[in-house]
Amino acid sequence: MVFLTEVWFKITNLWIGMYNNFRYLMVIGFLIIAVLLYKFPLPRQNSSIQNYSHNMVLIPGGKYFMGSDKPDSYNNEMPVHEVIVDSFFMDKYEVTNNQFLQFVKETGYITTAEKIINWSDMRNQLPPGTPKPPDSLLQPGSLVFKESKYPIPLNDESGWWEWKRGASWQHPLGKNSSIKKIMDHPVVHISWDDAVAYAQWAGKRLPTEAEWEWAARGKKTDAIYPWGNESINEKPMKANFWQGHFPYKNTEQDGYHLTAPVGSFISNEYGLFDMSGNVWEWCSDFYHVNSYSYDKEKGICINPKGPKTSYDPSEPFAVKKILRGGSFLCNDSYCSGYRVSRRMSSTKDTGLMHTGFRCVKDIRG
């Protein structure tokens, strides 16, 4: 009996010793982890933004001929010139209503379309002597597409655009409309300033025009569209654009009358969706009618950031930025904006019902 008692006593002491040692090792382990976390903190991520690996793709750098001199090209797509861009990350999709809502909730940001128009700022972009419009036209609002009931001349955009008070990213068709059922559609009525504000919040930036076109080409040389040279009108539909007769009859062969959920059509070879159609996308560059001629004179342009100033002879006082990619309103009879080389511009403080954006991020930084 005494022997069993001694054995039990020794076993108990052994367990107590092991337990104390274990606690000692646990304390040491926690101290080591704490020191490592202090020295090498985990990267802090904005909870509203997915990991870059999930919503962005790597666009490897390279050299290409920017612009187009094909028969259907516009003058501002010429001359074709050689460009080199470094690698960068790009959003797979256009920024959605849901993503922009998260940005607004966290920052309280108010978009350009939701603010009263400042006549002093607006006057500076108009010809001298332009009379001040009625105060009713300076109230918050934006331009909304207005489908015509019959064929109209395509040289007057006022035939299909209508200023609507209360129209904004939250109310794309006017003050009584909503985005509740289209949260996965691209956000619209976004000015260049709005897009820049979102990009900065997300830790990203807007693409340069050269980056945008290089990415849109999707590893293809001298192709017309992100998917190659097959006509956009050939089935199956490859983008959201206007089928039929613009702006009075849309046959909706692509399944959509206005915007479509992002990613509804095939991606290009980089895995980028909607680089043709859906909504026009802002780039960081100023628009200058002669910028391509200047770049051509430089020889090979390395990571061009665009001109330092804006100039459009049709609106010489306006400060304009580049838009790319076309929209749900594009049609061969009017703009063919879905071609990878097609360029459009708009004043940086303008938002429209067919204008959105996507972001990029540098590899470093």
Steps between C-alpha positions, in 0.01 A plus 500: 500500500784735590664418166186595304472825692859594413445416133184712488681787673783490244259487206308798642819702544606413146169625357521818705852559372400439139199735539720777641753452221222511242369828641854635494541399134161653414602833652826497305311415180256788545786740569677392180179548296445845652854608413465373143168681452656820634800471271312371196138620521242337276394713202193707583220463252189709451211273590297646214745395231565141402855369474670617184546142389121459500385809312807602303716333236864551413553674168859420393686795352595515134533700183227565245377738234241730653217641294361394163514602136235257379221628271249535786743686726442857612761772453585513869605133489788596271788494448581152624801521730715261699447474875656302786312446827617335820306222670206594722189357662156580357149442629333205328171686500365851484428644846147400600220679682563274798870591519430871462234478772760358740730792417225756565396332827855508634592851384177695466612601152260711291534465123512786251146424380369534858636854544363834388688611188749779565436754223842663547675170429268417214538843340877455472447204266260682268558766232525855641165669524298182546191601700431338834232232471193505725563391858275201437765362265773544760332269749651154568441265210654327204447405136268205438458315171172577325400250233340664198176378342625532142826545306679826575825660376806362677694827496307652792545315830227706665258277310565211739629661820276664756602689814313360798500652845573239763669258261815354656679172564226409749220606263629423149172571318399798713404576858226236515724216378712265708801269479364240743449241227821580307766494771723283278478745209774758441455824691413791268460879512858505625722799423876471463536664842268237653698216343829639632354534851387135498834379363694682773275352768555153356878546492501497121495751213345551158682342205691710254360491150801298383451244778130474423549431129783253562281309746196511271697347213538185709827363354374551144691692236317758292157362592187711471327369813614342828403157361661546156364609163164323487226761462327604818171439318574128451328259736545401771503854637832596657413831661217722617439756224212641294359262242256636246457866408645755740343676688142390441500119468706257702434138406678385819660196341757516780219472757530852643346838429723705729791384719569132567641329810879515485656187353194405293708443187827327418826638631807572293814286536612694808174415675358853476125534452301774324797670339254553216157644568291526817640836618773739393796494738700799623877512451742730680618690188393839378355499150693699240411478133869497400638274774560202270693716253720627783559144623587384149772765480658368822566156353430222748293630793574330831214500751337811353277694739329708233522872422543762771201700385166439335390629162200415284440746214127432516497615864824696542430624855397163646737294715457148370616154602518179298225236494546153352309180421162611368165441665157342466413791268779438246409391148697483174275767352596748768822450700637141497650576840550131572809486275820480709648812340186718513533814710245730656533793738281687743540782748642367825205627703239329282319179582270326257274198504749298292819598683682297766855379567736229619826532691859386474782459751876521463701186564709689751356728759 
